[in-house]
Amino acid sequence: MNTDTCIFCKIVRGEIPSRKVFEDDELMAFHDINPMAPVHLLLIPREHIASMAELEQRHRNVVGNMMLVANRLAVEQGSPEGFRLIVNTGRIGRQDVYHLHMHVIGGASPLPGMIMKS
């Protein structure tokens, strides 16, 4: 996918509105439009990185910062007693948008199970 058609790149550029809760030089976070819990944020790098499978050594700082910011945002947004971070990767991992993103989910007690058993 190229950055002209990537929905998250459009959000970063301000072409699509979002309910932002955080932004700095390398990251942006906003509310998910289809929340699965009272707290459901998407945390993305501003740089278009297709998925975790595309990470390179040069991305180590941005990914580390994602983890630190996720913790802070979960607490600030109403999930101080715990939260879940989800990064879907590739087709098998059910990644829908091919721009690296982390779901920050919480605010419910307890969260549902992680994987539905068949």
Order of alpha helices (4+ residues) and beta strands (2+ residues): alpha-beta-beta-beta-alpha-beta-beta
